[in-house]
Amino acid sequence: MYDIERLKQQNNFKDGSHWVCPINFYSEVNRNLEGRTIGIHDVTLRDGEQTFGVAFSVDERIQIAQALSDLGVARIEAGMPVISSESRTAIKHIVEANLDSEITALVRAHKLDIDLSEECGLRTVIVEHCLNPYLNEQGYGLDMEGVVSRCAESVRYAKEKGFKAIFMGWDTTRIDDFDYLRDFYLSLASQCEPDAIVLVDTFGTALPGAAGFLVNKVREWVPGVSIEYHNHNEFGLANAGMLEAVAAGADVVHSAMNGLGERTGNAATEELAAMFELMAGVKTGVDLSKLMDVSLLVENTSRRPVLANKPIVGRGLFDVETGVAADLIVKMEEKGFDMSVSPMVPSVVGQPPSALVLGKNSGKATIEFYLHKNNRSASPDQIDEIVSRVKFQGRLQRTLLSETQFLAICDKVL
């Protein structure tokens, strides 16, 4: 019997906070996800600031870093020390704040960058270099031996200075010579033993299956080295790629709040955290209830508006306009259940309660709700007339109606 008591029973796909697809947790689908713990490496202050037209002040960078740490991200990429004195000042202040998150910076495979990171007080660096052999040979005049030598020397130099040194090779996924990729990582690992390796789909060109395949292969080539994954969203597959990378064994995922980043942006921190926690049973350490506050902070400081229907943090995400949905919400809430037309309770991700809104798709349930709210009564014919006028006005103005507009319509009809 599919009654309300059965509906309220709690399990891994359904509890008092969320209700997702139960197939997610079938062993054939979940593939070593449930029960895993991964780290979120947030790149809002570095890659996020590389969004065209975005620039954070020193104070804004410190404020965002504090918010990200309070959110529970494992690691914060505070910037690139070599970029400017302002960037270094911000990084120093972030380090001095003694946040709970690990603080790191992105550095070129260059001793100067590592020395500047030391001056900033950092103890973790991510050494980056292009891996694509075509770009290296034609753009930088470097063959594989030259790239390995440069990167290994930088990683060793960082480790000698006491840094945790992570290697990040960008444009990994467009390489058409898999032997080249294997030989590169084998040589690098033998020469410098990086603490972790970041695989990068710089231009968002890898299908999700390709992301998982690549993580599996690199884990085979350099067993014992932690694998991280960083991608972009050119084809809208960033989250899916992250999911496959983690399923294949990646320990850390790179992301930015509100999906900021170069070109199409990075995978969004808020989307990844909610996806892994609620849909796959993967622990991220993120306090989902704080996602909305951090999203608002980043929206305001970046001057990049978030779409009203953006996953997880859209400003009108839990508002309901359609008559069928509103009717179901009212009926189910009377039975003590409030996730009939949403996969989660809004408060789970820090959103305000769901609201019935008035517009071109409104039906009787919404009209009756607002009549009751305003202590008004109407006959069935009058309700039909109000519905008709609300729909007409919604189509005419192509926006939602205010409650004042609704009451004006009621005055005319009643």
C-alpha positions as CSV (number, residue, x, y, z in Angstrom):
1,M,0.0,0.0,0.0
2,Y,1.5,3.3,-1.1
3,D,0.2,5.3,1.9
4,I,1.6,8.4,3.7
5,E,3.3,6.3,6.3
6,R,5.3,4.4,3.7
7,L,6.2,7.7,2.1
8,K,7.6,9.0,5.3
9,Q,9.9,6.0,5.9
10,Q,13.5,7.1,5.8
11,N,16.4,5.5,3.8
12,N,19.4,6.5,1.7
13,F,17.3,8.1,-1.1
14,K,14.5,9.5,1.0
15,D,14.3,11.1,4.4
16,G,12.9,14.3,6.0
17,S,15.1,16.5,3.9
18,H,15.3,15.1,0.4
19,W,13.7,12.5,-2.0
20,V,15.8,11.4,-4.9
21,C,15.9,8.4,-7.3
22,P,16.3,5.1,-5.5
23,I,18.1,3.6,-8.5
24,N,21.0,6.0,-7.6
25,F,21.9,3.6,-4.8
26,Y,21.7,0.3,-6.7
27,S,25.2,-1.3,-6.6
28,E,25.2,-1.4,-10.4
29,V,24.8,2.3,-10.5
30,N,26.5,3.7,-7.4
31,R,29.9,2.1,-8.1
32,N,31.8,2.7,-4.9
33,L,30.2,6.1,-4.3
34,E,28.0,5.6,-1.2
35,G,30.0,5.9,1.9
36,R,33.0,7.6,0.2
37,T,34.5,10.9,1.5
38,I,35.9,13.4,-0.9
39,G,37.4,16.8,-0.6
40,I,36.2,19.9,-2.4
41,H,38.9,22.2,-3.6
42,D,37.2,25.6,-4.2
43,V,38.8,27.8,-6.9
44,T,36.4,30.8,-6.7
45,L,39.3,33.1,-5.7
46,R,41.5,32.1,-8.6
47,D,39.8,30.5,-11.5
48,G,36.5,32.1,-10.5
49,E,38.1,35.5,-10.6
50,Q,39.3,34.7,-14.1
51,T,35.7,35.0,-15.2
52,F,35.7,37.9,-17.7
53,G,35.1,41.2,-15.9
54,V,35.3,39.8,-12.4
55,A,37.8,41.3,-9.9
56,F,37.8,40.8,-6.1
57,S,39.3,43.4,-3.8
58,V,41.6,42.3,-0.9
59,D,38.8,42.6,1.6
60,E,36.4,40.7,-0.6
61,R,38.8,37.9,-1.1
62,I,39.3,37.5,2.7
63,Q,35.5,37.6,3.2
64,I,34.9,34.9,0.6
65,A,37.7,32.7,2.0
66,Q,36.2,33.0,5.5
67,A,32.7,32.1,4.1
68,L,34.2,29.1,2.2
69,S,35.9,27.8,5.2
70,D,32.8,28.2,7.3
71,L,31.0,26.3,4.5
72,G,33.3,23.4,5.0
73,V,35.3,23.1,1.8
74,A,38.5,21.1,2.3
75,R,40.8,23.4,0.4
76,I,40.7,27.0,-0.8
77,E,42.8,28.1,-3.8
78,A,43.5,31.7,-2.7
79,G,45.0,32.9,-6.0
80,M,48.3,33.1,-7.8
81,P,51.1,35.0,-5.9
82,V,52.9,36.0,-9.0
83,I,49.9,37.9,-10.4
84,S,50.2,41.1,-8.3
85,S,51.2,42.5,-4.9
86,E,47.5,42.9,-4.2
87,S,47.0,39.2,-4.7
88,R,49.9,38.4,-2.4
89,T,48.5,40.7,0.3
90,A,45.2,38.9,0.2
91,I,46.8,35.5,0.3
92,K,48.9,36.5,3.3
93,H,45.8,37.8,5.2
94,I,43.9,34.6,4.3
95,V,46.7,32.4,5.6
96,E,47.0,34.5,8.8
97,A,43.3,34.1,9.4
98,N,44.0,30.4,10.4
99,L,40.9,29.1,8.7
100,D,39.8,25.5,9.0
101,S,40.2,24.9,5.2
102,E,43.7,24.1,3.8
103,I,44.9,27.2,1.9
104,T,46.8,26.8,-1.4
105,A,47.9,28.8,-4.4
106,L,48.4,28.0,-8.1
107,V,52.0,28.5,-9.2
108,R,53.8,28.1,-12.5
109,A,56.5,25.6,-12.8
110,H,59.0,28.3,-11.8
111,K,61.0,28.9,-8.6
112,L,60.0,32.5,-8.4
113,D,56.3,31.5,-7.9
114,I,57.3,29.1,-5.2
115,D,59.4,31.6,-3.4
116,L,56.5,34.1,-3.5
117,S,54.2,31.5,-2.1
118,E,56.7,31.0,0.8
119,E,56.6,34.7,1.4
120,C,52.8,34.5,1.7
121,G,53.1,31.9,4.4
122,L,51.6,29.1,2.3
123,R,52.4,25.5,3.0
124,T,50.7,23.9,-0.1
125,V,51.2,24.8,-3.7
126,I,49.7,23.5,-7.0
127,V,52.4,23.5,-9.7
128,E,50.8,23.9,-13.1
129,H,52.0,23.4,-16.6
130,C,50.5,22.6,-20.0
131,L,50.6,18.9,-20.9
132,N,49.4,19.0,-24.5
133,P,52.5,18.1,-26.6
134,Y,51.4,20.2,-29.6
135,L,51.1,23.3,-27.5
136,N,54.3,22.6,-25.6
137,E,56.4,22.0,-28.7
138,Q,54.9,24.7,-31.0
139,G,54.2,27.3,-28.3
140,Y,57.0,26.7,-25.7
141,G,59.6,24.8,-27.7
142,L,59.6,22.0,-25.2
143,D,59.5,18.3,-25.9
144,M,58.2,15.8,-23.3
145,E,61.7,15.5,-21.6
146,G,61.9,19.2,-21.3
147,V,58.4,19.5,-19.8
148,V,59.0,16.6,-17.3
149,S,62.3,18.2,-16.3
150,R,60.8,21.6,-15.7
151,C,57.8,20.3,-13.7
152,A,59.8,17.8,-11.7
153,E,62.4,20.4,-10.8
154,S,59.7,22.7,-9.6
155,V,57.9,20.0,-7.5
156,R,61.2,19.0,-6.0
157,Y,62.1,22.6,-5.2
158,A,58.7,23.1,-3.5
159,K,59.1,19.9,-1.4
160,E,62.6,20.8,-0.4
161,K,61.1,24.0,1.0
162,G,58.6,22.0,3.0
163,F,55.6,22.5,0.8
164,K,52.9,20.0,0.1
165,A,53.4,20.0,-3.7
166,I,50.5,19.0,-6.1
167,F,51.1,18.8,-9.8
168,M,48.4,20.1,-12.2
169,G,48.8,19.4,-15.9
170,W,46.3,21.4,-17.9
171,D,44.8,20.4,-21.2
172,T,45.1,16.8,-20.4
173,T,42.0,15.5,-22.2
174,R,42.8,16.6,-25.7
175,I,46.0,14.6,-26.0
176,D,45.7,12.1,-28.8
177,D,48.8,10.0,-27.9
178,F,48.0,8.0,-24.8
179,D,51.5,6.5,-24.7
180,Y,52.8,10.1,-24.3
181,L,50.5,10.7,-21.4
182,R,51.5,7.5,-19.7
183,D,55.2,8.1,-20.2
184,F,54.8,11.6,-18.9
185,Y,53.2,10.6,-15.6
186,L,55.5,7.7,-15.1
187,S,58.6,9.9,-15.6
188,L,57.2,12.7,-13.4
189,A,56.3,10.4,-10.6
190,S,59.7,8.7,-10.7
191,Q,61.6,12.1,-10.6
192,C,59.7,14.1,-8.0
193,E,56.9,12.1,-6.3
194,P,54.2,14.8,-6.2
195,D,51.8,14.6,-3.3
196,A,48.8,14.5,-5.7
197,I,48.1,14.8,-9.4
198,V,45.3,17.0,-10.8
199,L,43.8,15.8,-14.1
200,V,42.4,18.7,-16.0
201,D,39.7,18.9,-18.7
202,T,40.6,22.5,-19.4
203,F,38.2,23.0,-22.3
204,G,35.3,20.8,-21.1
205,T,35.8,18.4,-24.1
206,A,35.7,15.0,-22.3
207,L,32.6,12.9,-22.0
208,P,31.8,11.8,-18.5
209,G,33.0,8.3,-19.4
210,A,36.3,9.6,-20.7
211,A,36.8,11.4,-17.3
212,G,36.4,8.2,-15.4
213,F,38.6,6.3,-17.9
214,L,41.4,8.8,-17.5
215,V,41.3,8.7,-13.7
216,N,41.4,4.9,-13.8
217,K,44.4,4.9,-16.1
218,V,46.4,7.4,-14.1
219,R,45.7,5.5,-10.9
220,E,47.1,2.4,-12.6
221,W,50.2,4.2,-13.8
222,V,51.0,6.0,-10.5
223,P,49.5,3.8,-7.8
224,G,49.5,5.4,-4.3
225,V,49.3,9.0,-5.6
226,S,46.1,10.9,-4.8
227,I,44.2,11.9,-8.0
228,E,42.2,15.1,-8.2
229,Y,39.9,16.3,-11.1
230,H,39.4,19.8,-12.5
231,N,37.2,20.6,-15.5
232,H,35.2,23.3,-17.3
233,N,31.7,23.4,-18.6
234,E,31.9,24.1,-22.3
235,F,29.3,21.4,-23.1
236,G,27.4,21.4,-19.9
237,L,29.0,18.2,-18.6
238,A,31.1,19.4,-15.8
239,N,29.1,17.8,-13.0
240,A,28.7,14.6,-14.9
241,G,32.4,14.4,-15.5
242,M,33.1,15.0,-11.8
243,L,30.7,12.2,-10.9
244,E,32.5,9.8,-13.1
245,A,35.9,10.9,-11.9
246,V,35.0,10.3,-8.3
247,A,33.4,6.9,-9.2
248,A,36.7,6.0,-10.8
249,G,38.6,6.9,-7.6
250,A,39.4,10.7,-7.6
251,D,39.7,11.9,-4.1
252,V,39.3,15.7,-4.6
253,V,37.2,17.7,-7.0
254,H,37.8,21.3,-8.1
255,S,34.9,23.7,-8.3
256,A,33.8,27.4,-7.9
257,M,30.8,28.9,-6.3
258,N,28.0,29.8,-8.7
259,G,30.0,28.0,-11.4
260,L,32.4,31.0,-12.0
261,G,35.5,30.5,-14.0
262,E,37.1,31.1,-17.4
263,R,34.8,30.9,-20.4
264,T,31.8,28.7,-19.4
265,G,33.1,28.4,-15.9
266,N,33.9,25.5,-13.5
267,A,31.7,22.9,-12.0
268,A,29.7,24.7,-9.3
269,T,30.7,24.1,-5.7
270,E,27.1,24.2,-4.5
271,E,25.9,21.8,-7.2
272,L,28.6,19.3,-6.6
273,A,28.2,19.3,-2.9
274,A,24.4,18.8,-3.1
275,M,24.8,16.2,-5.8
276,F,27.3,14.1,-4.0
277,E,25.7,14.4,-0.6
278,L,22.1,13.8,-1.5
279,M,22.2,11.8,-4.7
280,A,25.2,9.5,-4.1
281,G,25.8,9.3,-0.4
282,V,29.3,10.8,-0.7
283,K,30.5,13.0,2.2
284,T,32.0,16.3,1.2
285,G,32.3,18.0,4.6
286,V,30.2,20.9,3.2
287,D,27.3,22.3,5.3
288,L,24.6,22.4,2.6
289,S,22.4,24.8,4.7
290,K,25.1,27.5,4.2
291,L,25.2,27.2,0.4
292,M,22.7,30.0,-0.3
293,D,24.5,32.5,1.9
294,V,27.8,31.9,0.3
295,S,26.3,32.0,-3.2
296,L,24.7,35.4,-2.4
297,L,28.1,36.7,-1.1
298,V,29.9,35.6,-4.3
299,E,27.1,36.9,-6.5
300,N,27.3,40.3,-4.9
301,T,31.1,40.6,-4.9
302,S,31.5,39.2,-8.5
303,R,28.7,41.3,-9.9
304,R,27.5,38.2,-11.8
305,P,23.8,37.6,-11.3
306,V,22.6,34.1,-10.6
307,L,19.7,32.8,-12.7
308,A,16.5,32.5,-10.8
309,N,16.2,28.8,-11.8
310,K,19.9,27.9,-11.3
311,P,20.2,24.5,-9.6
312,I,20.5,24.6,-5.8
313,V,20.8,28.4,-5.4
314,G,18.4,29.9,-7.9
315,R,16.6,32.7,-6.2
316,G,13.1,31.5,-7.3
317,L,14.0,27.8,-7.4
318,F,11.3,26.6,-5.0
319,D,8.5,29.0,-6.1
320,V,5.6,27.2,-7.7
321,E,3.4,28.8,-10.4
322,T,1.7,25.9,-12.2
323,G,-1.8,25.0,-11.1
324,V,-1.2,21.2,-11.0
325,A,1.9,21.5,-8.9
326,A,0.2,24.0,-6.5
327,D,-2.8,21.7,-6.1
328,L,-0.6,18.7,-5.2
329,I,1.5,20.8,-2.8
330,V,-1.6,21.9,-0.9
331,K,-3.0,18.4,-0.7
332,M,0.2,16.7,0.4
333,E,1.1,19.4,2.9
334,E,-2.3,18.7,4.6
335,K,-1.0,15.1,5.1
336,G,2.3,16.4,6.5
337,F,4.5,15.9,3.5
338,D,6.2,18.8,1.7
339,M,8.4,17.3,-1.1
340,S,5.8,16.4,-3.6
341,V,7.2,18.6,-6.4
342,S,10.8,19.1,-5.2
343,P,13.7,16.8,-4.6
344,M,14.5,18.5,-1.3
345,V,13.2,20.8,1.5
346,P,14.4,24.3,0.6
347,S,16.1,24.7,4.0
348,V,18.5,21.9,3.2
349,V,20.4,24.2,0.9
350,G,19.7,27.4,2.9
351,Q,16.7,28.5,0.8
352,P,13.6,30.1,2.1
353,P,10.3,28.0,2.3
354,S,8.5,27.2,-1.0
355,A,6.0,29.8,-2.1
356,L,3.0,29.6,-4.4
357,V,3.3,32.5,-6.9
358,L,0.7,34.1,-9.2
359,G,1.1,34.1,-13.0
360,K,0.0,32.8,-16.3
361,N,0.0,29.1,-15.2
362,S,-1.8,29.6,-11.9
363,G,-4.8,27.4,-11.1
364,K,-7.6,27.2,-8.6
365,A,-5.5,25.9,-5.8
366,T,-3.3,29.0,-5.9
367,I,-6.2,31.4,-6.1
368,E,-7.9,29.6,-3.2
369,F,-4.7,29.8,-1.2
370,Y,-4.4,33.6,-1.7
371,L,-8.1,34.1,-1.0
372,H,-7.8,32.3,2.3
373,K,-4.6,34.1,3.2
374,N,-6.4,37.5,2.7
375,N,-9.6,36.4,4.5
376,R,-11.8,36.5,1.3
377,S,-14.3,34.1,0.0
378,A,-15.6,33.5,-3.5
379,S,-18.1,31.3,-5.3
380,P,-16.9,28.7,-7.8
381,D,-17.8,31.0,-10.7
382,Q,-16.0,33.9,-9.1
383,I,-12.9,31.7,-8.5
384,D,-12.9,30.7,-12.2
385,E,-13.1,34.3,-13.2
386,I,-10.2,35.3,-11.0
387,V,-8.2,32.4,-12.4
388,S,-8.9,33.6,-15.9
389,R,-7.9,37.2,-15.1
390,V,-4.7,36.2,-13.3
391,K,-3.7,34.0,-16.3
392,F,-4.4,36.9,-18.7
393,Q,-2.5,39.4,-16.7
394,G,0.4,37.1,-16.3
395,R,0.6,36.6,-20.1
396,L,0.2,40.3,-20.7
397,Q,3.0,41.4,-18.4
398,R,5.2,38.3,-18.8
399,T,6.1,38.3,-15.2
400,L,4.6,37.1,-11.9
401,L,1.8,39.1,-10.4
402,S,2.2,40.8,-7.1
403,E,-0.2,40.2,-4.3
404,T,-1.4,43.8,-4.7
405,Q,-2.4,43.0,-8.3
406,F,-4.2,39.9,-7.2
407,L,-6.2,41.8,-4.6
408,A,-7.1,44.4,-7.3
409,I,-8.4,41.6,-9.5
410,C,-10.4,40.2,-6.6
411,D,-12.0,43.6,-5.9
412,K,-13.2,43.8,-9.5
413,V,-14.6,40.2,-9.5
414,L,-16.0,40.1,-6.0
